[in-house]
Amino acid sequence: MGSYRFRVMPTGQPYYETEGNGINWGVAKTNVARREGVNERQVCYLGDGDIGGCLGLCSFLEILVVIWLFIKYWWIVVPTAIILGIAIIMGWNDD
């Protein structure tokens, strides 16, 4: 279940921001309107509340893709890594 940010604008009162949970932002908006006692038209969707989970998932998937590339193309990666390793070691010993 996702967490979403909303701006609640009650009639005759200052607006405020709150968070709502739901399967998607539409369900979360309905939940916020019921909880706050306002009409759904008085609730404005601002965006996702939690982006850290999405970034964590994307970085994990990126690591999996890199590991998959190393496994699939080992015959390119291993010689390239050996050549780069030798070049780095020779560069350090150059001083």
C-alpha positions in Angstrom: 0.0 0.0 0.0 1.4 3.4 -1.0 1.7 6.6 0.9 0.6 9.8 -0.8 0.6 13.5 0.1 -2.6 15.6 -0.1 -3.6 19.2 0.5 -6.9 19.5 2.3 -8.9 22.7 1.7 -11.9 22.9 4.0 -14.4 25.6 3.3 -13.7 28.8 5.3 -10.6 27.4 6.9 -6.9 27.5 6.0 -5.6 24.5 4.0 -3.2 22.0 5.4 -1.2 19.0 4.1 -1.6 15.4 5.2 -0.8 11.9 4.1 -3.1 9.1 3.1 -2.6 5.5 2.3 -4.2 3.4 -0.4 -3.6 1.0 -3.3 -3.3 4.1 -5.6 -3.6 7.8 -5.1 -7.3 7.8 -5.9 -8.2 5.4 -3.1 -5.9 7.3 -0.8 -7.7 10.5 -1.7 -11.1 9.0 -0.9 -9.7 7.7 2.4 -8.3 11.2 3.3 -11.7 12.9 2.4 -13.6 10.5 4.7 -11.1 10.8 7.5 -11.0 14.6 7.4 -14.7 15.0 6.9 -14.5 17.0 3.6 -15.7 16.5 0.0 -13.3 14.8 -2.4 -13.1 18.0 -4.4 -11.6 19.7 -1.4 -8.6 17.3 -1.4 -5.7 17.9 -3.8 -3.1 15.3 -4.7 0.5 16.6 -4.2 2.5 13.5 -4.9 4.1 10.4 -3.4 5.0 10.7 0.2 7.7 8.0 0.3 10.2 8.1 -2.6 12.9 6.3 -0.7 11.4 2.9 -1.2 11.2 3.5 -5.0 14.8 4.6 -5.1 15.9 1.6 -3.1 14.1 -0.8 -5.4 15.5 0.9 -8.5 19.1 0.7 -7.2 18.6 -3.0 -6.2 17.3 -3.8 -9.7 20.2 -1.9 -11.3 22.7 -4.0 -9.3 20.9 -7.2 -10.5 21.2 -6.0 -14.1 25.0 -5.3 -13.6 25.5 -8.8 -12.1 23.5 -10.3 -15.0 25.7 -8.5 -17.5 28.9 -9.8 -15.8 27.5 -13.4 -15.9 26.3 -13.2 -19.5 29.3 -11.4 -20.9 32.1 -12.8 -18.7 34.3 -13.4 -21.8 34.4 -9.7 -22.4 34.5 -8.5 -18.7 37.3 -10.8 -17.5 39.9 -9.8 -20.1 39.0 -6.1 -19.9 39.3 -6.2 -16.1 42.7 -7.9 -16.3 43.9 -5.3 -18.8 42.7 -2.4 -16.7 44.2 -4.0 -13.6 47.6 -4.3 -15.2 47.4 -0.7 -16.5 46.5 0.6 -13.0 49.3 -1.4 -11.4 51.8 -0.2 -14.0 50.6 3.4 -13.5 51.2 3.1 -9.7 54.7 1.8 -10.2 55.5 4.5 -12.7 56.4 7.0 -9.9 
